[in-house]
Amino acid sequence: MTTPNPTPEEPQRYEPGPTPGKVLAWVLLFLVAAVVVVVGGVYFG
């Protein structure tokens, strides 16, 4: 059996890492969500 991939030591099944901008957007999204939860708890708690 021959493998279709000529370079088996470099598997192509992994996606490239996220860009720094995408990571920053996710971090900001979670921070905003945390602030909303805290502020909501202070005002409505």
mmCIF file of the N, C-alpha and C atoms, coordinates in Angstrom:
data_MODEL
# 
_entry.id   MODEL 
# 
loop_
_atom_site.group_PDB 
_atom_site.id 
_atom_site.type_symbol 
_atom_site.label_atom_id 
_atom_site.label_alt_id 
_atom_site.label_comp_id 
_atom_site.label_asym_id 
_atom_site.label_entity_id 
_atom_site.label_seq_id 
_atom_site.pdbx_PDB_ins_code 
_atom_site.Cartn_x 
_atom_site.Cartn_y 
_atom_site.Cartn_z 
_atom_site.occupancy 
_atom_site.B_iso_or_equiv 
_atom_site.pdbx_formal_charge 
_atom_site.auth_seq_id 
_atom_site.auth_comp_id 
_atom_site.auth_asym_id 
_atom_site.auth_atom_id 
_atom_site.pdbx_PDB_model_num 
ATOM 1   N N  . MET A 1 1  ? 0.853   -1.202 0.000  1.00 0.00 ? 1  MET A N  1 
ATOM 2   C CA . MET A 1 1  ? 0.000   0.000  0.000  1.00 0.00 ? 1  MET A CA 1 
ATOM 3   C C  . MET A 1 1  ? 0.884   1.245  0.000  1.00 0.00 ? 1  MET A C  1 
ATOM 4   N N  . THR A 1 2  ? 0.584   2.151  -0.884 1.00 0.00 ? 2  THR A N  1 
ATOM 5   C CA . THR A 1 2  ? 1.341   3.399  -0.940 1.00 0.00 ? 2  THR A CA 1 
ATOM 6   C C  . THR A 1 2  ? 0.479   4.526  -0.399 1.00 0.00 ? 2  THR A C  1 
ATOM 7   N N  . THR A 1 3  ? 1.108   5.426  0.316  1.00 0.00 ? 3  THR A N  1 
ATOM 8   C CA . THR A 1 3  ? 0.365   6.553  0.876  1.00 0.00 ? 3  THR A CA 1 
ATOM 9   C C  . THR A 1 3  ? 0.213   7.641  -0.178 1.00 0.00 ? 3  THR A C  1 
ATOM 10  N N  . PRO A 1 4  ? -0.960  8.266  -0.264 1.00 0.00 ? 4  PRO A N  1 
ATOM 11  C CA . PRO A 1 4  ? -1.153  9.324  -1.272 1.00 0.00 ? 4  PRO A CA 1 
ATOM 12  C C  . PRO A 1 4  ? -0.347  10.580 -0.968 1.00 0.00 ? 4  PRO A C  1 
ATOM 13  N N  . ASN A 1 5  ? 0.035   10.748 0.288  1.00 0.00 ? 5  ASN A N  1 
ATOM 14  C CA . ASN A 1 5  ? 0.793   11.937 0.669  1.00 0.00 ? 5  ASN A CA 1 
ATOM 15  C C  . ASN A 1 5  ? 2.282   11.648 0.511  1.00 0.00 ? 5  ASN A C  1 
ATOM 16  N N  . PRO A 1 6  ? 3.010   12.392 -0.337 1.00 0.00 ? 6  PRO A N  1 
ATOM 17  C CA . PRO A 1 6  ? 4.440   12.105 -0.546 1.00 0.00 ? 6  PRO A CA 1 
ATOM 18  C C  . PRO A 1 6  ? 5.294   12.405 0.675  1.00 0.00 ? 6  PRO A C  1 
ATOM 19  N N  . THR A 1 7  ? 4.824   13.249 1.584  1.00 0.00 ? 7  THR A N  1 
ATOM 20  C CA . THR A 1 7  ? 5.592   13.571 2.788  1.00 0.00 ? 7  THR A CA 1 
ATOM 21  C C  . THR A 1 7  ? 4.778   13.158 4.008  1.00 0.00 ? 7  THR A C  1 
ATOM 22  N N  . PRO A 1 8  ? 4.912   11.911 4.438  1.00 0.00 ? 8  PRO A N  1 
ATOM 23  C CA . PRO A 1 8  ? 4.092   11.447 5.567  1.00 0.00 ? 8  PRO A CA 1 
ATOM 24  C C  . PRO A 1 8  ? 4.486   12.086 6.892  1.00 0.00 ? 8  PRO A C  1 
ATOM 25  N N  . GLU A 1 9  ? 5.703   12.623 6.988  1.00 0.00 ? 9  GLU A N  1 
ATOM 26  C CA . GLU A 1 9  ? 6.099   13.250 8.252  1.00 0.00 ? 9  GLU A CA 1 
ATOM 27  C C  . GLU A 1 9  ? 5.484   14.638 8.431  1.00 0.00 ? 9  GLU A C  1 
ATOM 28  N N  . GLU A 1 10 ? 4.804   15.141 7.404  1.00 0.00 ? 10 GLU A N  1 
ATOM 29  C CA . GLU A 1 10 ? 4.118   16.431 7.506  1.00 0.00 ? 10 GLU A CA 1 
ATOM 30  C C  . GLU A 1 10 ? 2.642   16.234 7.175  1.00 0.00 ? 10 GLU A C  1 
ATOM 31  N N  . PRO A 1 11 ? 1.852   15.810 8.168  1.00 0.00 ? 11 PRO A N  1 
ATOM 32  C CA . PRO A 1 11 ? 0.425   15.573 7.882  1.00 0.00 ? 11 PRO A CA 1 
ATOM 33  C C  . PRO A 1 11 ? -0.297  16.869 7.557  1.00 0.00 ? 11 PRO A C  1 
ATOM 34  N N  . GLN A 1 12 ? -1.214  16.805 6.602  1.00 0.00 ? 12 GLN A N  1 
ATOM 35  C CA . GLN A 1 12 ? -1.931  17.999 6.153  1.00 0.00 ? 12 GLN A CA 1 
ATOM 36  C C  . GLN A 1 12 ? -3.315  18.099 6.788  1.00 0.00 ? 12 GLN A C  1 
ATOM 37  N N  . ARG A 1 13 ? -3.595  17.248 7.792  1.00 0.00 ? 13 ARG A N  1 
ATOM 38  C CA . ARG A 1 13 ? -4.940  17.244 8.363  1.00 0.00 ? 13 ARG A CA 1 
ATOM 39  C C  . ARG A 1 13 ? -5.132  18.359 9.389  1.00 0.00 ? 13 ARG A C  1 
ATOM 40  N N  . TYR A 1 14 ? -4.037  18.977 9.818  1.00 0.00 ? 14 TYR A N  1 
ATOM 41  C CA . TYR A 1 14 ? -4.148  20.035 10.818 1.00 0.00 ? 14 TYR A CA 1 
ATOM 42  C C  . TYR A 1 14 ? -4.373  21.378 10.139 1.00 0.00 ? 14 TYR A C  1 
ATOM 43  N N  . GLU A 1 15 ? -5.295  22.153 10.699 1.00 0.00 ? 15 GLU A N  1 
ATOM 44  C CA . GLU A 1 15 ? -5.543  23.489 10.159 1.00 0.00 ? 15 GLU A CA 1 
ATOM 45  C C  . GLU A 1 15 ? -4.468  24.445 10.672 1.00 0.00 ? 15 GLU A C  1 
ATOM 46  N N  . PRO A 1 16 ? -4.169  25.491 9.913  1.00 0.00 ? 16 PRO A N  1 
ATOM 47  C CA . PRO A 1 16 ? -3.199  26.478 10.407 1.00 0.00 ? 16 PRO A CA 1 
ATOM 48  C C  . PRO A 1 16 ? -3.733  27.192 11.638 1.00 0.00 ? 16 PRO A C  1 
ATOM 49  N N  . GLY A 1 17 ? -2.839  27.684 12.464 1.00 0.00 ? 17 GLY A N  1 
ATOM 50  C CA . GLY A 1 17 ? -3.242  28.360 13.684 1.00 0.00 ? 17 GLY A CA 1 
ATOM 51  C C  . GLY A 1 17 ? -4.012  29.633 13.386 1.00 0.00 ? 17 GLY A C  1 
ATOM 52  N N  . PRO A 1 18 ? -4.830  30.044 14.343 1.00 0.00 ? 18 PRO A N  1 
ATOM 53  C CA . PRO A 1 18 ? -5.604  31.271 14.128 1.00 0.00 ? 18 PRO A CA 1 
ATOM 54  C C  . PRO A 1 18 ? -4.699  32.492 14.078 1.00 0.00 ? 18 PRO A C  1 
ATOM 55  N N  . THR A 1 19 ? -5.142  33.504 13.372 1.00 0.00 ? 19 THR A N  1 
ATOM 56  C CA . THR A 1 19 ? -4.358  34.731 13.273 1.00 0.00 ? 19 THR A CA 1 
ATOM 57  C C  . THR A 1 19 ? -4.447  35.498 14.591 1.00 0.00 ? 19 THR A C  1 
ATOM 58  N N  . PRO A 1 20 ? -3.442  36.321 14.903 1.00 0.00 ? 20 PRO A N  1 
ATOM 59  C CA . PRO A 1 20 ? -3.488  37.103 16.151 1.00 0.00 ? 20 PRO A CA 1 
ATOM 60  C C  . PRO A 1 20 ? -4.736  37.968 16.250 1.00 0.00 ? 20 PRO A C  1 
ATOM 61  N N  . GLY A 1 21 ? -5.200  38.499 15.136 1.00 0.00 ? 21 GLY A N  1 
ATOM 62  C CA . GLY A 1 21 ? -6.410  39.325 15.172 1.00 0.00 ? 21 GLY A CA 1 
ATOM 63  C C  . GLY A 1 21 ? -7.622  38.523 15.605 1.00 0.00 ? 21 GLY A C  1 
ATOM 64  N N  . LYS A 1 22 ? -7.693  37.280 15.152 1.00 0.00 ? 22 LYS A N  1 
ATOM 65  C CA . LYS A 1 22 ? -8.822  36.429 15.527 1.00 0.00 ? 22 LYS A CA 1 
ATOM 66  C C  . LYS A 1 22 ? -8.757  36.099 17.012 1.00 0.00 ? 22 LYS A C  1 
ATOM 67  N N  . VAL A 1 23 ? -7.545  35.814 17.509 1.00 0.00 ? 23 VAL A N  1 
ATOM 68  C CA . VAL A 1 23 ? -7.379  35.525 18.930 1.00 0.00 ? 23 VAL A CA 1 
ATOM 69  C C  . VAL A 1 23 ? -7.777  36.742 19.753 1.00 0.00 ? 23 VAL A C  1 
ATOM 70  N N  . LEU A 1 24 ? -7.343  37.921 19.324 1.00 0.00 ? 24 LEU A N  1 
ATOM 71  C CA . LEU A 1 24 ? -7.681  39.149 20.037 1.00 0.00 ? 24 LEU A CA 1 
ATOM 72  C C  . LEU A 1 24 ? -9.185  39.378 20.041 1.00 0.00 ? 24 LEU A C  1 
ATOM 73  N N  . ALA A 1 25 ? -9.844  39.098 18.928 1.00 0.00 ? 25 ALA A N  1 
ATOM 74  C CA . ALA A 1 25 ? -11.295 39.271 18.861 1.00 0.00 ? 25 ALA A CA 1 
ATOM 75  C C  . ALA A 1 25 ? -11.995 38.339 19.844 1.00 0.00 ? 25 ALA A C  1 
ATOM 76  N N  . TRP A 1 26 ? -11.545 37.089 19.939 1.00 0.00 ? 26 TRP A N  1 
ATOM 77  C CA . TRP A 1 26 ? -12.158 36.153 20.885 1.00 0.00 ? 26 TRP A CA 1 
ATOM 78  C C  . TRP A 1 26 ? -11.920 36.601 22.321 1.00 0.00 ? 26 TRP A C  1 
ATOM 79  N N  . VAL A 1 27 ? -10.698 37.074 22.620 1.00 0.00 ? 27 VAL A N  1 
ATOM 80  C CA . VAL A 1 27 ? -10.396 37.537 23.979 1.00 0.00 ? 27 VAL A CA 1 
ATOM 81  C C  . VAL A 1 27 ? -11.288 38.718 24.337 1.00 0.00 ? 27 VAL A C  1 
ATOM 82  N N  . LEU A 1 28 ? -11.427 39.668 23.408 1.00 0.00 ? 28 LEU A N  1 
ATOM 83  C CA . LEU A 1 28 ? -12.287 40.823 23.672 1.00 0.00 ? 28 LEU A CA 1 
ATOM 84  C C  . LEU A 1 28 ? -13.737 40.392 23.844 1.00 0.00 ? 28 LEU A C  1 
ATOM 85  N N  . LEU A 1 29 ? -14.178 39.424 23.048 1.00 0.00 ? 29 LEU A N  1 
ATOM 86  C CA . LEU A 1 29 ? -15.550 38.944 23.168 1.00 0.00 ? 29 LEU A CA 1 
ATOM 87  C C  . LEU A 1 29 ? -15.797 38.353 24.552 1.00 0.00 ? 29 LEU A C  1 
ATOM 88  N N  . PHE A 1 30 ? -14.867 37.545 25.044 1.00 0.00 ? 30 PHE A N  1 
ATOM 89  C CA . PHE A 1 30 ? -15.039 36.953 26.365 1.00 0.00 ? 30 PHE A CA 1 
ATOM 90  C C  . PHE A 1 30 ? -14.956 38.013 27.461 1.00 0.00 ? 30 PHE A C  1 
ATOM 91  N N  . LEU A 1 31 ? -14.078 39.006 27.299 1.00 0.00 ? 31 LEU A N  1 
ATOM 92  C CA . LEU A 1 31 ? -13.985 40.070 28.293 1.00 0.00 ? 31 LEU A CA 1 
ATOM 93  C C  . LEU A 1 31 ? -15.279 40.872 28.350 1.00 0.00 ? 31 LEU A C  1 
ATOM 94  N N  . VAL A 1 32 ? -15.830 41.203 27.183 1.00 0.00 ? 32 VAL A N  1 
ATOM 95  C CA . VAL A 1 32 ? -17.086 41.954 27.146 1.00 0.00 ? 32 VAL A CA 1 
ATOM 96  C C  . VAL A 1 32 ? -18.198 41.128 27.782 1.00 0.00 ? 32 VAL A C  1 
ATOM 97  N N  . ALA A 1 33 ? -18.246 39.837 27.484 1.00 0.00 ? 33 ALA A N  1 
ATOM 98  C CA . ALA A 1 33 ? -19.273 38.983 28.080 1.00 0.00 ? 33 ALA A CA 1 
ATOM 99  C C  . ALA A 1 33 ? -19.117 38.933 29.600 1.00 0.00 ? 33 ALA A C  1 
ATOM 100 N N  . ALA A 1 34 ? -17.887 38.856 30.087 1.00 0.00 ? 34 ALA A N  1 
ATOM 101 C CA . ALA A 1 34 ? -17.655 38.823 31.528 1.00 0.00 ? 34 ALA A CA 1 
ATOM 102 C C  . ALA A 1 34 ? -18.088 40.129 32.173 1.00 0.00 ? 34 ALA A C  1 
ATOM 103 N N  . VAL A 1 35 ? -17.782 41.257 31.534 1.00 0.00 ? 35 VAL A N  1 
ATOM 104 C CA . VAL A 1 35 ? -18.182 42.558 32.070 1.00 0.00 ? 35 VAL A CA 1 
ATOM 105 C C  . VAL A 1 35 ? -19.705 42.666 32.107 1.00 0.00 ? 35 VAL A C  1 
ATOM 106 N N  . VAL A 1 36 ? -20.367 42.197 31.055 1.00 0.00 ? 36 VAL A N  1 
ATOM 107 C CA . VAL A 1 36 ? -21.830 42.245 31.018 1.00 0.00 ? 36 VAL A CA 1 
ATOM 108 C C  . VAL A 1 36 ? -22.415 41.411 32.150 1.00 0.00 ? 36 VAL A C  1 
ATOM 109 N N  . VAL A 1 37 ? -21.849 40.236 32.401 1.00 0.00 ? 37 VAL A N  1 
ATOM 110 C CA . VAL A 1 37 ? -22.352 39.383 33.478 1.00 0.00 ? 37 VAL A CA 1 
ATOM 111 C C  . VAL A 1 37 ? -22.142 40.057 34.830 1.00 0.00 ? 37 VAL A C  1 
ATOM 112 N N  . VAL A 1 38 ? -20.966 40.636 35.043 1.00 0.00 ? 38 VAL A N  1 
ATOM 113 C CA . VAL A 1 38 ? -20.674 41.280 36.327 1.00 0.00 ? 38 VAL A CA 1 
ATOM 114 C C  . VAL A 1 38 ? -21.569 42.496 36.529 1.00 0.00 ? 38 VAL A C  1 
ATOM 115 N N  . VAL A 1 39 ? -21.681 43.344 35.511 1.00 0.00 ? 39 VAL A N  1 
ATOM 116 C CA . VAL A 1 39 ? -22.514 44.545 35.627 1.00 0.00 ? 39 VAL A CA 1 
ATOM 117 C C  . VAL A 1 39 ? -23.977 44.151 35.813 1.00 0.00 ? 39 VAL A C  1 
ATOM 118 N N  . GLY A 1 40 ? -24.426 43.146 35.090 1.00 0.00 ? 40 GLY A N  1 
ATOM 119 C CA . GLY A 1 40 ? -25.800 42.677 35.256 1.00 0.00 ? 40 GLY A CA 1 
ATOM 120 C C  . GLY A 1 40 ? -26.037 42.150 36.660 1.00 0.00 ? 40 GLY A C  1 
ATOM 121 N N  . GLY A 1 41 ? -25.064 41.464 37.209 1.00 0.00 ? 41 GLY A N  1 
ATOM 122 C CA . GLY A 1 41 ? -25.203 40.964 38.572 1.00 0.00 ? 41 GLY A CA 1 
ATOM 123 C C  . GLY A 1 41 ? -25.230 42.091 39.585 1.00 0.00 ? 41 GLY A C  1 
ATOM 124 N N  . VAL A 1 42 ? -24.467 43.161 39.336 1.00 0.00 ? 42 VAL A N  1 
ATOM 125 C CA . VAL A 1 42 ? -24.443 44.288 40.266 1.00 0.00 ? 42 VAL A CA 1 
ATOM 126 C C  . VAL A 1 42 ? -25.765 45.047 40.209 1.00 0.00 ? 42 VAL A C  1 
ATOM 127 N N  . TYR A 1 43 ? -26.276 45.296 39.007 1.00 0.00 ? 43 TYR A N  1 
ATOM 128 C CA . TYR A 1 43 ? -27.484 46.102 38.872 1.00 0.00 ? 43 TYR A CA 1 
ATOM 129 C C  . TYR A 1 43 ? -28.752 45.310 39.172 1.00 0.00 ? 43 TYR A C  1 
ATOM 130 N N  . PHE A 1 44 ? -28.794 44.047 38.769 1.00 0.00 ? 44 PHE A N  1 
ATOM 131 C CA . PHE A 1 44 ? -30.034 43.285 38.900 1.00 0.00 ? 44 PHE A CA 1 
ATOM 132 C C  . PHE A 1 44 ? -29.949 42.213 39.984 1.00 0.00 ? 44 PHE A C  1 
ATOM 133 N N  . GLY A 1 45 ? -28.828 42.180 40.693 1.00 0.00 ? 45 GLY A N  1 
ATOM 134 C CA . GLY A 1 45 ? -28.631 41.103 41.653 1.00 0.00 ? 45 GLY A CA 1 
ATOM 135 C C  . GLY A 1 45 ? -29.102 41.406 42.994 1.00 0.00 ? 45 GLY A C  1 
# 
